[in-house]
Each structure stands twice: as structure tokens, then as C-alpha cells.
Amino acid sequence: MTSGSPVIEQYRQLLEVSTQMLGLAREQQWEALVQCEAGYLVSLQRVKSLDREQSLNGSEREQKRDLLERILEQDAETRRMLESRREELSHLIGSSRRQQALGQAYQAGRGSIASRLRAVPTDERP
């Protein structure tokens, strides 16, 4: 099922990059995934350009359809994992903000108590 068509070869390369990105998402290698996405976008632009320039025969159109289906399935799974990661980070940021607010409230209350204690003469303190 090998084709000499440059368009089909570009779709295969796009599928390879998509597969790599999905693997990185599964391994939670987020920084590497972001870097890999740059290569994916370059491959995508090449495919779009070649696809407009060349017409495909029936067999090549079928190969293109199969490759596109696999690419889209992997892309959807990668996006689900990224959405899950975004929600996780959002939760962590919310928790961090709450902890920071509690810490600030504690420090403010602590300072307030200390200043009130200083205002009370030593012999009147409990």
C-alpha cells in the first residue's frame, strides 16, 4: 500500500508526528508535547499546500481518508488528555491561591493580636 505520492507521504509524516504527540501526552511529557506540536504544525502546513496542488487517484484518496481518520482519532485523544491536564492545573492554581489567602489572613490576624497584646500592660496580660 505504499504510494509515491508526495501528498500521501506528507499525511504519513503527519500521522507519525500525531502518534508521537499522543505518546507524549500519555506519558505526561507536557513540555516535550508542546515542542513536538511545532513540528506538527509545520507538517500540517506542508500537507495543506501539497493537497491543494495535487490531485489524487481513487486509491490515494482512500489512503488519505484512512490516514486522516487515524490522525483525527489521535488528535481527539490528545486533546482530551490536554483538557484533563488543564483542569488539573486549574485545580492546583485554585488550591495555591486559597493557601496564599489563608496565609495572608493568618499573618494579618497574627500581627493584629501581637499589636493588641503590646497595647495591654504586662501586668494585665492573662
PAZAPA-4460 file (N, C-alpha, C; in steps of 0.05 Angstrom, whole numbers, plus 32768, in hexadecimal, padded with zeros to 4 digits):
% residues 126
    n_x    n_y    n_z   ca_x   ca_y   ca_z    c_x    c_y    c_z   seq   type   mol
   8010   7FE8   8000   8000   8000   8000   8011   8019   8000     1      M     A
   802A   8016   7FF8   803C   802D   7FF6   8036   803D   7FDE     2      T     A
   8036   8057   7FE1   8031   8069   7FCA   8048   807C   7FC7     3      S     A
   804E   8083   7FAF   8063   8097   7FAA   8058   80B3   7FAB     4      G     A
   803F   80B6   7FB1   8032   80D1   7FB2   803D   80E1   7FC9     5      S     A
   8048   80F9   7FC2   8052   810B   7FD8   803C   8112   7FEC     6      P     A
   8023   8114   7FE3   800E   811B   7FF5   800A   8105   800A     7      V     A
   8009   80EC   8000   8005   80D5   8012   801D   80D3   8025     8      I     A
   8035   80D8   801B   804D   80D7   802D   804B   80EC   8042     9      E     A
   8041   8104   803B   803E   8119   804F   8029   8112   8064    10      Q     A
   8013   8105   805B   7FFF   80FC   806E   800B   80E6   8081    11      Y     A
   801C   80D5   8076   8029   80C1   8087   803B   80CE   809C    12      R     A
   804A   80E3   8093   805B   80F1   80A6   804A   80FF   80BB    13      Q     A
   8034   810A   80B3   8022   8117   80C6   8018   8103   80DA    14      L     A
   8011   80EB   80D1   8008   80D6   80E3   801E   80CE   80F6    15      L     A
   8037   80CD   80ED   804D   80C6   80FF   8050   80DB   8115    16      E     A
   804F   80F4   810E   8051   8109   8122   8039   8108   8135    17      V     A
   8021   8103   812A   8009   8100   813B   800C   80E9   814E    18      S     A
   8017   80D3   8145   801C   80BC   8156   8030   80C3   816C    19      T     A
   8044   80D1   8165   8059   80D9   8179   804C   80EC   818E    20      Q     A
   803C   80FE   8185   802E   8111   8197   801C   8102   81AA    21      M     A
   800D   80EE   81A0   7FFC   80DF   81B1   800C   80CF   81C6    22      L     A
   8022   80C4   81BE   8034   80B6   81D0   803E   80C8   81E6    23      G     A
   8046   80E0   81DF   804F   80F4   81F3   8039   80FB   8206    24      L     A
   8021   80FE   81FC   800A   8105   820D   8005   80EE   8221    25      A     A
   8006   80D6   8217   8001   80BF   8228   8016   80BD   823E    26      R     A
   802F   80C4   8237   8045   80C4   824B   8046   80DD   825C    27      E     A
   8034   80EF   8257   8032   8109   8264   804C   8119   8261    28      Q     A
   8057   8118   824A   806F   8128   8243   8066   8141   8236    29      Q     A
   805B   8154   8246   804D   816B   823B   805F   817E   822C    30      W     A
   8077   8184   8236   8089   8196   8229   8092   818B   820E    31      E     A
   8098   8171   820D   80A0   8164   81F4   8089   8165   81E0    32      A     A
   8071   8161   81EB   8059   8162   81D9   8056   817D   81CC    33      L     A
   805A   8192   81DB   8058   81AD   81D0   806D   81B2   81BB    34      V     A
   8085   81A8   81C0   809A   81AB   81AC   8094   819A   8193    35      Q     A
   8089   8183   8196   8082   8171   8180   806C   817E   816F    36      C     A
   805B   818D   817C   8044   8199   816E   804E   81AC   8158    37      E     A
   8065   81B9   815C   8070   81CB   8148   8075   81BB   812E    38      A     A
   8081   81A4   8130   8086   8193   8119   806C   818A   810C    39      G     A
   8058   8184   811C   803E   817C   8112   8032   8192   8101    40      Y     A
   8034   81AB   810B   8028   81C1   80FC   8037   81C6   80E1    41      L     A
   8051   81C2   80E1   8061   81C4   80C8   8058   81AF   80B5    42      V     A
   8055   8196   80BE   804C   8180   80AD   8030   8185   80A3    43      S     A
   801F   8190   80B4   8004   8196   80AC   8003   81AB   8095    44      L     A
   8013   81BF   8097   8015   81D3   8082   801E   81C7   8068    45      Q     A
   8032   81B6   8069   803C   81A8   8051   8026   8198   8044    46      R     A
   8018   8189   8054   8002   8178   804A   7FED   8189   803C    47      V     A
   7FE5   819F   8049   7FD1   81B0   803D   7FDA   81BB   8022    48      K     A
   7FF3   81C4   8022   7FFD   81CF   8009   7FFE   81BA   7FF3    49      S     A
   8009   81A2   7FF8   800B   818D   7FE5   7FEF   8183   7FDC    50      L     A
   7FDD   8182   7FEF   7FC2   8178   7FEA   7FB3   818A   7FD6    51      D     A
   7FB8   81A4   7FD7   7FAC   81B6   7FC5   7FB8   81B4   7FA9    52      R     A
   7FD2   81AD   7FA7   7FE0   81AC   7F8E   7FDC   8193   7F7F    53      E     A
   7FD8   817D   7F8C   7FD8   8163   7F7F   7FBC   8155   7F81    54      Q     A
   7FB5   8148   7F6B   7F9C   8138   7F6D   7FA4   811B   7F72    55      S     A
   7F92   810D   7F7F   7F98   80F1   7F86   7F85   80DE   7F77    56      L     A
   7F90   80C7   7F71   7F7F   80B2   7F65   7F6E   80A5   7F7A    57      N     A
   7F5D   8092   7F73   7F4B   8085   7F86   7F59   8077   7F9D    58      G     A
   7F6E   8069   7F97   7F7D   805A   7FAC   7F8B   806E   7FBF    59      S     A
   7F95   8083   7FB4   7FA3   8098   7FC5   7F8E   80A6   7FD6    60      E     A
   7F77   80AB   7FCB   7F62   80B8   7FDB   7F59   80A7   7FF3    61      R     A
   7F58   808C   7FEE   7F52   807A   8003   7F68   8079   8018    62      E     A
   7F81   8079   8010   7F97   807A   8023   7F96   8094   8033    63      Q     A
   7F91   80AA   8026   7F8F   80C4   8033   7F79   80C3   8048    64      K     A
   7F62   80B8   8041   7F4B   80B7   8053   7F52   80A6   806C    65      R     A
   7F5F   808F   8068   7F67   807E   807E   7F7B   808C   8090    66      D     A
   7F8F   8099   8084   7FA3   80A8   8094   7F95   80BF   80A3    67      L     A
   7F83   80CD   8096   7F76   80E3   80A4   7F65   80D9   80BB    68      L     A
   7F57   80C3   80B8   7F47   80B8   80CE   7F59   80B2   80E6    69      E     A
   7F70   80A5   80E1   7F82   809F   80F7   7F8D   80B8   8104    70      R     A
   7F95   80CB   80F4   7F9F   80E5   80FE   7F8A   80F2   8110    71      I     A
   7F71   80F3   8106   7F5C   8100   8115   7F55   80F2   812F    72      L     A
   7F56   80D7   812F   7F51   80C8   8147   7F67   80CD   815C    73      E     A
   7F80   80CE   8153   7F96   80D3   8165   7F95   80F0   816F    74      Q     A
   7F8E   8102   815E   7F8C   811E   8166   7F76   8122   817B    75      D     A
   7F60   8114   8178   7F4A   8116   818B   7F53   810B   81A6    76      A     A
   7F61   80F5   81A6   7F6B   80E9   81BF   7F7F   80FB   81CD    77      E     A
   7F91   8106   81BD   7FA5   8119   81C7   7F98   8131   81D4    78      T     A
   7F83   813C   81C6   7F75   8153   81D1   7F66   814C   81EB    79      R     A
   7F5B   8134   81ED   7F4E   812C   8206   7F63   812C   821D    80      R     A
   7F7A   8122   8217   7F8F   8120   822C   7F98   813D   8233    81      M     A
   7F9B   814E   8220   7FA3   816A   8225   7F8D   8178   8235    82      L     A
   7F74   8173   822F   7F5E   817F   823F   7F5F   8176   825C    83      E     A
   7F64   815D   825F   7F66   8152   827A   7F7D   815F   8289    84      S     A
   7F94   8162   827C   7FAB   816F   8288   7FA5   818C   828F    85      R     A
   7F96   819A   827D   7F8F   81B6   8282   7F7D   81B8   829B    86      R     A
   7F6A   81A6   829D   7F59   81A5   82B5   7F69   81A0   82CE    87      E     A
   7F7C   818E   82CC   7F8E   8188   82E3   7F9D   81A0   82EC    88      E     A
   7FA9   81AE   82D8   7FB8   81C6   82DE   7FA7   81DC   82E9    89      L     A
   7F8F   81DF   82DF   7F7C   81F2   82E9   7F75   81ED   8306    90      S     A
   7F71   81D4   830D   7F6C   81CC   8329   7F84   81D2   833B    91      H     A
   7F9C   81CC   8331   7FB4   81D2   8341   7FB8   81F0   8345    92      L     A
   7FB2   81FF   8331   7FB5   821D   8333   7FA0   8227   8347    93      I     A
   7F88   821C   8346   7F73   8225   8359   7F7B   821E   8376    94      G     A
   7F86   8206   837A   7F8F   81FE   8394   7FA5   8210   839E    95      S     A
   7FB8   8216   838C   7FCE   8227   8393   7FC5   8243   839B    96      S     A
   7FB2   824D   838D   7FA7   8268   8393   7F99   8268   83AE    97      R     A
   7F8A   8252   83B4   7F7C   8251   83CE   7F91   824F   83E4    98      R     A
   7FA5   823F   83E0   7FBA   823D   83F5   7FC8   8258   83F9    99      Q     A
   7FCD   8266   83E4   7FDA   8280   83E6   7FC8   8294   83F5   100      Q     A
   7FAE   8293   83EE   7F9B   82A5   83FC   7F99   829E   841A   101      A     A
   7F99   8284   8420   7F98   827C   843C   7FB2   8285   844B   102      L     A
   7FC8   8282   843D   7FE2   828A   8449   7FE2   82A8   844F   103      G     A
   7FD8   82B8   843C   7FD7   82D5   8440   7FC3   82DC   8456   104      Q     A
   7FAD   82CE   8457   7F99   82D4   846D   7FA5   82CD   8488   105      A     A
   7FB3   82B6   8489   7FC0   82AE   84A2   7FD5   82C2   84AB   106      Y     A
   7FE5   82CB   8498   7FFA   82DF   849E   7FEE   82F9   84A7   107      Q     A
   7FD8   8301   849A   7FCB   831A   84A2   7FBE   8318   84BE   108      A     A
   7FB2   8301   84C3   7FA6   82FC   84DD   7FBB   82FA   84F3   109      G     A
   7FD1   82EE   84ED   7FE7   82EB   8500   7FF2   8306   8507   110      R     A
   7FF6   8316   84F3   8000   8331   84F8   7FED   8342   8509   111      G     A
   7FD4   833E   8504   7FBF   834D   8512   7FBF   8345   8530   112      S     A
   7FC1   832B   8535   7FC1   8321   8550   7FDA   832B   855F   113      I     A
   7FF1   832A   8551   800A   8333   855D   8008   8350   8564   114      A     A
   7FFD   8360   8552   7FFB   837D   8558   7FE8   8382   856F   115      S     A
   7FD3   8372   8571   7FC0   8376   8588   7FCD   836E   85A2   116      R     A
   7FDE   8359   85A1   7FEB   8350   85B9   8000   8365   85C3   117      L     A
   800D   8372   85B0   8020   8387   85B7   8012   839F   85C4   118      R     A
   7FF9   83A3   85BC   7FEA   83BA   85C7   7FE1   83B5   85E4   119      A     A
   7FE0   839B   85EC   7FD7   8394   8607   7FF0   8394   8619   120      V     A
   7FEF   83A2   8630   8006   83A1   8642   800C   8384   864A   121      P     A
   8026   837E   864E   802F   8363   8654   8021   8358   866D   122      T     A
   801D   8367   8681   8010   835C   8699   7FF2   8356   8695   123      D     A
   7FE6   8360   8680   7FC9   835A   867B   7FC6   8343   8667   124      E     A
   7FDB   8338   865C   7FD8   8323   8648   7FD0   8309   8656   125      R     A
   7FC0   82F9   8648   7FB6   82E0   8654   7FCC   82CB   8657   126      P     A
***
